[in-house]
Amino acid sequence: MSFSILVVDDAWDSREVITSILNTSEDYHLFLAENGQDAIRKLKTNNFDLVITDISMPVMDGLELLDHLAVEMPDLPVITFTGFGDLFGLKALERGAEDCIFKPFDARDFKLRVAKALKYSRLKKYHDLLEQKNEELRLLSITDQLTQLYNRRYLQEVLRREFTRAKRYRSRLSCMIVDIDHFKAVNDNLGHLQGDAVLRELSALIRNATREVDIPFRFGGEEFLVLLPETDRRGAEVVAERLRRAAEAMPVFRLGGELAEDVKVTISVGVAAFPDPRIRSEIDLVTQADEALYLAKRQGRNCVMVG
């Protein structure tokens, strides 16, 4: 594994000493900068694993460079060096330097300290990559593959959490269950692949019609559930009606891209809201929304009912 190292020093003789020490390793690719500003320009166009910088320099010194990196690149390890004693070294460590080396350099000690800093850099990158992969796996486990909404498995966790929060802090929580009317006819007339496309389109519509804090799920088949934190019964009804109108106006395209003018998609929506004396648990909230959805279907579909 090779490493890119930026050496920052205004004195050419110091740069020569450092490069001569580190050039003995084939794993190091060295880049040079004459001061902090020059270093920042190079940092913008290159990815470095380590910065080795003098503290005392004109234009921008090593301490100022450390302050900049602490904000812009906090994970980039920095080794400082100085010939002015412990006080400068202590200041560098206080500002986030990984290490401070004092002149004159001992070649063996210098190489060991660089190797130690690069080991930290490598471990940090592996750790960040592992966290990224774990987060990707977590998202896969809670996401419905077809619609890219949250799945029913994750619903149980979120529903319990949001209801507990609403009950504890006496805040509002609404739930709406959305069902596509006569969805079987879409599958029968246009095929299941076309039905999947309709599910994806409606999922996107739900995301666009709700707020960022609202939490949409694929509830099962052609049903969707949306939790609306800090939303009362009237607010949820407004959201549901807006979604119903948007679904009714949504064009349906065949898989080849042709507009299916003979196919219209409508939805029925059941809404429930907490607090409500009939709702004592998260299960009650969903049950009441489901009962309201049943009433919407009995009313002829393509409507919103509030439980």
N, C-alpha and C positions, 0 to 999 in steps of 0.2 A: 504493500500500500504506500503510495507516494503522498507527500504533504507539500502544500504551498506556504511559504513563510515570507512575510514582509519585514524587511530590516529597515528601520528608520533612524537615520543619524546624519547630521550635517557635516561631520568630519569624515573625509574619504579614508583616512588611515584606520579609524575604528571600523568602518564598513569592511575594509579589506581584512582586518583581523577576524571579524565575525564570519565573513564568507569563507575565509580559508579554513576556519574550524569546522564549519558545517558542510562545506563542499566535499568532505571526506565520506559523507553519506550519500549514496545514490538515490535515497528515498526523498531527499529534500530538493524542492525547486525554489530558488531564492529570487526575490524581487527587492529592489532598492528604492528608498524614498529619502529625500534630503531634509524634510521637516514634517510637522503634523499636517499641514495643508496638502502637501504633496502626497502624503499617505492617504488622506481622505479621498483624494481624486482616484488613486489606484484602488482603494477599497470599493469604490462605486462600480468598477468595471471588472473586478476579479473576486473570486471566492478564495479566501485565505483560511488556513487552519490555525495560524499563529501570527501574532505581531510581536516583534522584538524592537523596542524603541529606547533611544536615549532620552533622558529626562530634560537635560539642558540643551535647547535648540532655539534658533531665531525663528521669527514668523509665528510659529505655533509650537510650544514645547510639549514634552511627553505627558505632563500632567493634564494639559488642556486636551491633548489627544485622548487620554484616558476618560476624561469627562464626556467627550463626544461619543466614544465607543460604548460607555456605560448606558447611554440613551439609545443609540442607533443599533448597536450590535452587542448586546449584553452577554451573549453566549460565546463571543470570540475571546479566547484566552490571550493575555498580553503579558510579556516579560519585559520589565524595564531594566535599564542598567545606568549606572552613574559613577562618577569619580569624586562626588562631593559628600560622601559619608552617609551615615544612617538616617539623618533627618529627611533627606530626599527619598530614600528608600521607604521609610515609614509613611510618608505622604502618598507615595505611589500605591502602597498596599492598602491604605485607607480608601483610595479612590477606585479600587477594584482590580489592581494588578495581580496576576497569578503568582508572580515571583519578582524579586529584584536582585540583580547581580551587580557586584561592585568591581570596578576596575582596580588593578589590571586583571584580565581574565585568566582563569585557570582552564585550559582547553577541556580537560576531562570533566571537570565540574560543570562547565558551561554546557557541554553536550548532554550530560545527565539531566540537567534542569530543563533543557529543551525537550528531551525525550519524555520527561514526566508531564510537561504541559501538553504535548501532543497526544499523550495517552489519555489525558482528561478530555481533550477535544474529540478524539475518536470515540470514547465511551459516551460522551454527550450526544454525538450524532447518532450512535446506535440506539441510545435511549429514546431520542426524539423520534427516530424511525419506528421503533417498537410501539411507542405511544400512538403514533399515527396509524399504524396497522391495527392496533387494538381498537381505536376509535372507529376505523372502517368496518371492522368485524361487528362492533356493537351496533352501528347503524344498520348493517345488513340484518342483524337479528331482530330489530324492532321495526323494520320497514317492509311494507307489502311490495313485492317485486313488480307486480303489474302496474299499480297506480302510483307508487312512490310515496304514498301516505303512510302514516304509522299503522302497524298491524294490530290485530285484536289482542295478541299476547301482551303488547306494550300498553294497551288500553287499560287492562286490569291494574297495572302499577300506577299509571297516571291518574286514573279515575279515583282510586283510593287516596292518593296524595292530594289531589285538588279538592276533593270533598272534605277531607280532614281539615285542610287549611281553611276552607270556607266556613266550616262549622266552628272551628276554634276561634277565628277572628270575626265571626258573624258577618261575613262578606257574602256577596252574591255569586252564584254559579248556575249557569244554564246549560242545558244539553239539548241538542236537536238530532233526530235520526232522519236520514234522507233515504228514500227508496225510489228507484227508477220505475216509473209506471210501465206495465206491460213489457218488461225487458225480455221475456221469453220470445215475444214476437220479433224483436230485433235479432235475436240469435237464430230463430227459425227462418226468417225471411232473408237475412243478409249473411248469416254464418257467424260462428263463434269468434273468428278473428275480427270481424267487424264489431261484434259485441265488446270485445276487449278494447278496441279503439274508442268506443263510446265511453267505456268506464274510465279510460285515461283522460279523455276530454272533460268529462264531468269532474274528475278529480282536480284537474287544473282549474276548472271553474270554481270549485269549492275553495281552493287556496286563494284565488283572486277575490272572491266575494267575502272572505273573512279577514279578520285582523291578524297581525303578526303574533299576537299573544294567544289567539284561539288555536285549538289543537284538534286537527282533523284525523280521523282514522277510517280505514276500510273495515266496516263492521262485519261484513260477510256477504259473498255473492254480489248483488247489486245494491247493497245497503251501506250507508256511510254514517258515521257518528261524529259530531263535532262538539267539543267542550268549549264553552265561552266563559272564561273567568271574568269576575266583576261585571256581569251582565244580568240585568233583571229580565222578567218575563216579557215586558214590552220591547226591550232592546233586542232580545233573541228573536221575537216575532218579526221585527223589522229586518233583521239579517236573513231569516228564513224566507221571507217574502221576496227580498232582493235576489236571493239565490234561485227561487222558483221562477221568477220572471226571466232571469238570465238563462236558465236551462231551457225554458220554453222557446227562447229566441236563438238558441244555439244551433248552428247549421250542422248537419251530419254529412260527412263525406265518405264515399266508398273508398275502399283500399287503394284503388287506382287514382284517386284524387278527384273523381267526379262527384258533384253535389247530389246527394240522395234526396231529391225534393219530395218524394213520397213518404219519407220517414221523419217523424217529429219525436223528439224526446221531451217528456215531461216528468216531473218529480212530485212526490207527496212528502210532506215534512211534518213530523211530530215534535213538539217543543215542550219541555218541562223546565221549571226553574226552582232553585233553592234560594232563600228559605221558603218553606211551605210546610204546614203542619202534617201533611200526608207523607212528607219525605223525611225519613229518619236515617237513611243510609244511602250510600252510593248506588246500591242495587235498586232502591226505591226511585231514585232519580232517573235511571235508565228505563225502569219498568213504566214509569208514568209517561216518559217520552214515547215509548213503544206503543202504549195504549192510545196516545194522541195520534200517532201515525196510523193506527188501525182505524180510528175515526175518520181521518183524512181520506183513507181509501174508501170507506163506506160512503163518504160524501161525494164520491165520483172521481177521486184522484185529482192530481194537478192542483193541490191546494195545501194550505198550512193550517194545522190545528194546534191549539195550545192546551196542554193538560192542566 
